[in-house]
Amino acid sequence: MERSIAHMDLDTFFVSVERLQNSSLEGKPVIIGGQSNRGVVASCSYEARAYGVSSAMPMKTARQLCPHGVYIRGDSGLYSKYSNLVTDVIRDTVPLYEKSSIDEFYLDLSGMDRFFGCLRIAADLKERIKQETGLPISFGLSVNKTVSKVATGEAKPAGQLQIGRGTEKGFLAPLSVRKIPGVGAETYKTLRTLGIEKILTLQEMPSELMERTLGKNGIDIWKKAQGIDNSPVLAWHERKSISSERTFDRDTIDVAKLKGILAAMTESLAYQLRKGGKLTQCVTVKVRYSDFNTHTLQQRIAYTSADHHLIPKVKEMFDRLYNRRLLVRLIGVRFSELVEGAYQINLFEDTHEMMQLYQAMDRIRNRYGDRSVMRVEGMMARSIGRDDNPFDGSAPLLLANRRT
């Protein structure tokens, strides 16, 4: 059976979600990411790209290129919500799909051409996603994941492009080698030193030369340049961990503030667990010092999603981990080994009042947002610069004003 693989990518996803919340952002250069000079651009609109702004660029550089842009810290919880909405639409339509990131999907449509045609199925799905979520999405369609992903990039924004079987090499040939999936900045520099700029040049090179230059990765890149990719679409499964990290504007040694931030992170992640009907059995705490040495500590616990169990455990692990008394650059918390389940009252430790408190706080967060209420100790997190990149695919930090 001939393979038919579609790649779908939400256009400027974070920006599109923000525009759904605030229509005045339409047509403006919007830049989302950490707001300090040490932050990075997580996403930007096409209008901002016209000024030279791009994802992963230092925020300081972005402000220099586009001083009149609209800068937004972003809300990873909101983006996760819309990503899940899109996932639900795809799940209802396609039997086999792979969610490769918060805004990208691979669909295996092989064999579905006997019904309405794979292009029509993908196009109808594209329109359904737009109608049901309000989000623009582009897709590429071909016989494999590599060519489809490149085609999606060429179809953006809000477009579609099918590459017929047997035409893969011709489609790829005139494009920059930078567009091959897996060719990052360092690999691109290496290829450029060899005089390789277009994919056509790679196609005409012997694979042995690429192997001598880049090893096994060189062979993979050479095959992709030929339009060869036999990797399957892997059935998507829900994540097994959530995490949050914080990089400081200024390295700090203030232990009280560090623990306050850890408490805020833990509270936010615990809420995400309860909201998603999950429990965690494994906690990891991470500390990176000013000399960039990174240390982690992991511990298994009884399944829980309760702040008052998780916060003391995280702080206890931090006390055991933080023994160098050096300036700290980054801290983080990770919950793993997640399972489905609602938090059960511990008859020996918990009270009915405690459970009612959780229910009340979660109702407020569900209605007004996950930053609307927080514990007092987490308020210490405010006093250190709000600079980190919150888009780590996990939960947002609780740094907003308390609502009354």
C-alpha positions as CSV (number, residue, x, y, z in Angstrom):
1,M,0.0,0.0,0.0
2,E,1.3,3.4,-1.0
3,R,2.1,5.6,2.0
4,S,0.3,9.0,2.3
5,I,1.6,11.2,5.2
6,A,0.4,14.6,6.1
7,H,2.2,17.1,8.3
8,M,0.1,19.8,9.9
9,D,1.5,22.9,11.7
10,L,-0.5,25.6,13.4
11,D,0.6,29.0,12.0
12,T,2.4,31.2,14.5
13,F,0.5,29.2,17.2
14,F,1.1,31.3,20.3
15,V,0.4,34.5,18.4
16,S,-2.8,33.1,16.9
17,V,-4.1,32.1,20.3
18,E,-3.3,35.6,21.7
19,R,-5.2,37.2,18.8
20,L,-8.2,35.0,19.6
21,Q,-8.2,36.6,23.1
22,N,-7.5,40.1,21.8
23,S,-8.5,41.0,18.2
24,S,-6.6,44.3,18.4
25,L,-3.4,42.4,17.9
26,E,-4.4,41.5,14.3
27,G,-2.0,43.0,11.8
28,K,0.5,44.1,14.5
29,P,4.0,42.8,15.1
30,V,3.5,40.5,18.1
31,I,6.5,39.0,20.0
32,I,5.9,36.4,22.7
33,G,8.5,35.2,25.2
34,G,10.5,36.1,28.3
35,Q,10.3,39.8,28.9
36,S,13.8,40.5,30.2
37,N,16.9,40.9,28.1
38,R,17.9,37.4,29.1
39,G,14.6,36.0,27.8
40,V,14.1,34.5,24.3
41,V,11.5,34.8,21.7
42,A,9.1,31.8,21.9
43,S,6.9,32.9,18.9
44,C,6.4,35.9,16.7
45,S,3.9,37.1,14.1
46,Y,4.7,37.4,10.4
47,E,4.6,41.1,10.8
48,A,7.4,40.9,13.4
49,R,9.4,38.6,11.1
50,A,9.4,41.3,8.5
51,Y,11.7,43.2,10.9
52,G,14.0,40.3,11.2
53,V,12.6,38.8,14.5
54,S,12.6,35.0,14.7
55,S,11.9,32.3,17.3
56,A,14.8,31.5,19.8
57,M,16.2,35.0,19.3
58,P,17.3,36.8,22.4
59,M,14.6,39.2,23.5
60,K,17.1,42.0,23.7
61,T,17.8,41.6,19.9
62,A,14.1,41.5,19.1
63,R,13.5,44.8,20.9
64,Q,16.3,46.4,18.9
65,L,15.0,45.1,15.6
66,C,11.3,45.8,16.4
67,P,11.1,48.5,19.1
68,H,7.4,49.2,18.3
69,G,6.3,45.6,18.5
70,V,3.7,44.3,21.0
71,Y,5.6,42.2,23.6
72,I,3.6,39.5,25.5
73,R,4.9,37.1,28.2
74,G,2.4,34.5,27.1
75,D,0.4,31.9,28.9
76,S,1.5,28.3,28.4
77,G,-1.6,27.0,30.1
78,L,-3.8,28.8,27.6
79,Y,-1.7,27.4,24.7
80,S,-1.9,23.9,26.0
81,K,-5.7,24.3,26.2
82,Y,-5.9,25.2,22.5
83,S,-3.4,22.6,21.5
84,N,-5.6,20.0,23.1
85,L,-8.7,21.3,21.3
86,V,-6.9,20.8,18.0
87,T,-5.7,17.4,19.1
88,D,-9.3,16.4,19.8
89,V,-10.4,17.4,16.3
90,I,-7.7,15.4,14.7
91,R,-8.4,12.4,17.0
92,D,-12.0,12.4,15.9
93,T,-11.0,12.4,12.2
94,V,-7.8,10.4,11.8
95,P,-7.1,6.8,13.1
96,L,-3.3,7.2,13.3
97,Y,-1.6,10.5,14.2
98,E,1.6,11.6,16.0
99,K,1.7,14.8,18.0
100,S,5.3,15.8,17.6
101,S,5.0,19.1,19.5
102,I,2.4,21.5,20.9
103,D,1.6,22.8,17.4
104,E,2.7,20.0,15.0
105,F,1.1,16.8,13.9
106,Y,1.8,13.9,11.5
107,L,-1.1,12.0,10.1
108,D,-1.0,8.6,8.4
109,L,-3.6,8.7,5.7
110,S,-2.4,5.6,3.9
111,G,-5.2,3.7,2.3
112,M,-7.8,6.5,2.9
113,D,-7.5,7.6,-0.8
114,R,-9.9,4.8,-1.7
115,F,-12.7,6.9,0.0
116,F,-12.5,10.6,-0.7
117,G,-8.8,11.1,-1.5
118,C,-6.1,12.0,1.0
119,L,-5.8,15.6,-0.1
120,R,-9.5,16.2,0.4
121,I,-9.5,14.5,3.8
122,A,-6.5,16.7,4.9
123,A,-8.1,19.9,3.4
124,D,-11.4,19.2,5.1
125,L,-9.6,18.6,8.4
126,K,-7.7,21.9,8.0
127,E,-11.0,23.7,7.6
128,R,-12.7,21.9,10.5
129,I,-9.8,22.9,12.8
130,K,-10.2,26.5,11.7
131,Q,-13.9,26.5,12.2
132,E,-13.9,24.7,15.6
133,T,-10.9,26.4,17.2
134,G,-10.4,29.6,15.2
135,L,-6.8,28.7,14.6
136,P,-5.1,28.9,11.1
137,I,-3.2,25.7,10.2
138,S,-1.1,24.7,7.2
139,F,-0.3,21.2,5.9
140,G,1.9,19.3,3.5
141,L,1.1,15.9,2.0
142,S,3.5,13.4,0.4
143,V,4.8,9.8,0.8
144,N,6.8,10.5,3.9
145,K,7.3,12.7,7.0
146,T,10.3,14.7,5.8
147,V,8.9,15.9,2.5
148,S,5.6,16.6,4.1
149,K,7.2,18.8,6.8
150,V,9.2,20.7,4.2
151,A,6.0,21.2,2.1
152,T,4.2,22.6,5.1
153,G,6.9,25.2,5.5
154,E,6.5,26.2,1.8
155,A,2.7,26.3,2.1
156,K,2.6,28.7,5.1
157,P,0.7,30.7,6.1
158,A,-2.7,28.9,6.1
159,G,-1.9,27.0,3.0
160,Q,-1.6,23.4,1.7
161,L,0.8,21.7,-0.7
162,Q,0.8,18.1,-2.1
163,I,4.0,16.6,-3.4
164,G,3.2,13.8,-5.9
165,R,5.0,10.5,-5.7
166,G,8.2,10.5,-7.7
167,T,8.6,14.3,-7.6
168,E,10.1,14.6,-4.1
169,K,13.7,15.2,-5.3
170,G,12.7,17.9,-7.8
171,F,10.6,19.6,-5.1
172,L,13.5,19.7,-2.6
173,A,16.3,20.5,-5.0
174,P,16.1,24.3,-5.2
175,L,15.5,24.8,-1.5
176,S,18.1,25.7,1.2
177,V,19.7,22.8,3.1
178,R,18.5,24.7,6.2
179,K,15.0,23.5,5.4
180,I,15.9,19.8,5.9
181,P,14.5,18.6,9.2
182,G,17.4,18.0,11.6
183,V,19.7,20.6,10.1
184,G,20.4,23.0,12.9
185,A,22.6,26.0,13.1
186,E,25.8,24.2,13.7
187,T,25.2,21.6,11.0
188,Y,24.2,24.3,8.6
189,K,27.5,26.1,9.3
190,T,29.4,22.9,8.6
191,L,27.6,22.4,5.3
192,R,28.2,26.0,4.3
193,T,31.9,25.6,4.9
194,L,31.7,22.7,2.4
195,G,30.1,25.0,-0.1
196,I,26.7,23.4,0.3
197,E,23.8,25.8,0.2
198,K,21.1,24.2,-1.8
199,I,19.6,20.7,-1.4
200,L,20.4,20.0,-5.0
201,T,24.1,20.0,-4.1
202,L,23.5,17.5,-1.4
203,Q,21.6,15.3,-3.8
204,E,24.5,15.2,-6.2
205,M,27.1,14.4,-3.5
206,P,28.2,10.8,-2.6
207,S,26.7,9.7,0.7
208,E,30.2,8.6,1.8
209,L,31.4,12.2,1.9
210,M,28.5,13.2,4.1
211,E,29.3,10.2,6.4
212,R,32.9,11.2,6.7
213,T,31.9,14.8,7.5
214,L,29.0,14.3,9.9
215,G,29.0,10.6,10.7
216,K,25.6,8.8,10.9
217,N,23.8,12.1,11.0
218,G,25.4,12.9,7.6
219,I,23.8,9.8,6.1
220,D,20.4,10.7,7.6
221,I,20.6,14.2,6.1
222,W,21.7,12.9,2.7
223,K,18.7,10.5,2.6
224,K,16.3,13.3,3.5
225,A,17.8,15.4,0.7
226,Q,16.9,12.5,-1.7
227,G,13.4,12.6,-0.3
228,I,13.9,9.2,1.4
229,D,12.3,8.8,4.9
230,N,10.8,5.5,6.0
231,S,10.2,6.5,9.6
232,P,6.6,5.6,10.7
233,V,4.0,7.9,12.2
234,L,4.0,6.9,15.8
235,A,0.7,6.7,17.7
236,W,0.5,9.5,20.1
237,H,0.2,8.9,23.8
238,E,-0.4,11.4,26.6
239,R,2.6,12.8,28.3
240,K,4.1,11.0,31.3
241,S,5.6,14.1,33.0
242,I,5.2,17.8,33.5
243,S,7.8,20.3,34.6
244,S,8.6,24.0,35.1
245,E,12.0,25.8,35.2
246,R,13.0,29.3,36.1
247,T,16.1,31.1,34.9
248,F,16.9,34.3,36.9
249,D,17.7,37.8,35.6
250,R,20.4,37.9,38.2
251,D,21.9,34.8,39.8
252,T,20.9,34.6,43.5
253,I,21.8,33.0,46.7
254,D,18.7,34.0,48.6
255,V,17.5,30.6,49.8
256,A,14.1,31.9,51.1
257,K,13.3,33.4,47.8
258,L,14.4,30.2,46.0
259,K,12.1,28.1,48.2
260,G,9.3,30.6,47.5
261,I,9.7,30.2,43.8
262,L,9.9,26.4,44.1
263,A,6.6,26.5,46.1
264,A,4.9,28.6,43.4
265,M,6.1,26.2,40.7
266,T,5.0,23.1,42.7
267,E,1.6,24.7,43.4
268,S,1.1,25.4,39.7
269,L,2.1,22.0,38.6
270,A,-0.1,20.3,41.2
271,Y,-3.0,22.3,40.0
272,Q,-2.3,21.1,36.4
273,L,-2.2,17.5,37.7
274,R,-5.7,17.9,39.3
275,K,-7.1,19.7,36.3
276,G,-6.0,16.9,34.1
277,G,-7.1,14.1,36.4
278,K,-3.5,13.0,37.0
279,L,-1.4,11.8,40.0
280,T,2.4,11.8,40.2
281,Q,4.6,9.2,41.9
282,C,8.0,10.8,41.1
283,V,9.4,14.2,42.0
284,T,12.6,15.7,40.5
285,V,14.3,19.0,41.7
286,K,16.9,20.7,39.5
287,V,19.5,23.3,40.5
288,R,21.9,25.0,38.0
289,Y,24.7,27.2,39.6
290,S,26.2,30.3,38.2
291,D,29.1,28.2,36.8
292,F,26.5,26.2,34.8
293,N,27.0,23.0,36.7
294,T,23.6,21.4,37.0
295,H,22.5,19.0,39.7
296,T,19.2,17.0,40.1
297,L,17.6,14.9,42.8
298,Q,14.8,12.5,42.2
299,Q,12.5,10.7,44.6
300,R,9.5,8.4,44.4
301,I,6.5,9.2,46.6
302,A,3.0,8.0,47.2
303,Y,0.7,9.0,44.3
304,T,-0.6,12.5,44.9
305,S,-1.6,15.8,43.4
306,A,-1.9,17.7,46.6
307,D,0.1,20.9,47.2
308,H,0.5,20.4,50.9
309,H,2.3,17.0,50.3
310,L,4.3,18.1,47.3
311,I,5.6,21.5,48.4
312,P,7.3,20.2,51.6
313,K,8.8,17.3,49.6
314,V,10.2,19.7,47.0
315,K,11.7,22.0,49.6
316,E,13.2,19.1,51.5
317,M,14.8,17.8,48.3
318,F,16.1,21.3,47.6
319,D,17.7,21.4,51.1
320,R,19.5,18.1,50.3
321,L,20.5,19.2,46.8
322,Y,21.7,22.8,47.5
323,N,24.9,22.2,49.3
324,R,27.5,24.3,47.4
325,R,26.3,27.7,48.6
326,L,27.0,29.2,45.2
327,L,24.9,31.7,43.2
328,V,22.0,29.9,41.5
329,R,21.1,30.6,37.9
330,L,18.2,28.2,37.4
331,I,15.8,26.0,39.5
332,G,13.2,23.6,38.3
333,V,10.6,21.0,39.4
334,R,9.4,17.9,37.5
335,F,6.6,15.5,38.2
336,S,6.8,12.1,36.3
337,E,5.3,8.7,36.3
338,L,1.9,10.2,35.9
339,V,-1.2,8.1,36.1
340,E,-4.9,8.7,35.7
341,G,-6.7,9.3,39.0
342,A,-8.3,11.8,41.3
343,Y,-6.7,12.7,44.6
344,Q,-7.9,10.6,47.5
345,I,-8.0,12.0,51.0
346,N,-5.3,10.7,53.3
347,L,-7.3,9.7,56.4
348,F,-4.3,10.1,58.7
349,E,-3.2,13.5,57.5
350,D,-5.9,15.4,55.5
351,T,-9.1,17.0,56.7
352,H,-12.4,17.7,55.0
353,E,-11.6,21.4,55.3
354,M,-8.4,20.9,53.4
355,M,-10.2,19.2,50.5
356,Q,-12.8,21.9,50.4
357,L,-10.0,24.4,50.2
358,Y,-8.5,22.7,47.2
359,Q,-11.9,22.5,45.5
360,A,-12.5,26.2,46.1
361,M,-9.1,27.3,44.9
362,D,-9.4,25.1,41.8
363,R,-12.9,26.5,41.0
364,I,-11.4,30.0,41.1
365,R,-8.5,29.0,38.9
366,N,-10.8,27.3,36.4
367,R,-12.9,30.4,36.1
368,Y,-10.3,33.2,36.3
369,G,-7.1,31.4,35.2
370,D,-4.4,29.4,36.9
371,R,-2.6,32.5,38.1
372,S,-5.6,33.9,39.9
373,V,-4.9,32.5,43.4
374,M,-1.7,31.3,45.1
375,R,-0.2,30.5,48.5
376,V,1.5,33.3,50.4
377,E,4.9,31.6,50.3
378,G,4.8,31.6,46.5
379,M,4.4,35.4,46.5
380,M,8.2,35.5,47.2
381,A,8.6,34.5,43.5
382,R,7.6,38.0,42.5
383,S,10.7,39.6,44.0
384,I,13.1,38.0,41.6
385,G,13.1,39.1,37.9
386,R,10.4,37.5,35.7
387,D,12.7,36.6,32.9
388,D,12.5,32.9,32.2
389,N,11.1,31.3,29.1
390,P,7.8,29.8,30.3
391,F,7.3,27.8,27.2
392,D,8.7,24.5,28.3
393,G,5.7,22.5,27.4
394,S,4.6,22.2,31.0
395,A,2.7,24.5,33.3
396,P,2.9,28.3,33.7
397,L,4.4,29.9,36.8
398,L,2.2,31.7,39.2
399,L,3.4,35.3,38.9
400,A,0.3,37.3,38.2
401,N,-1.6,39.6,40.7
402,R,-4.0,38.0,43.1
403,R,-7.6,38.5,42.2
404,T,-10.2,39.2,44.9
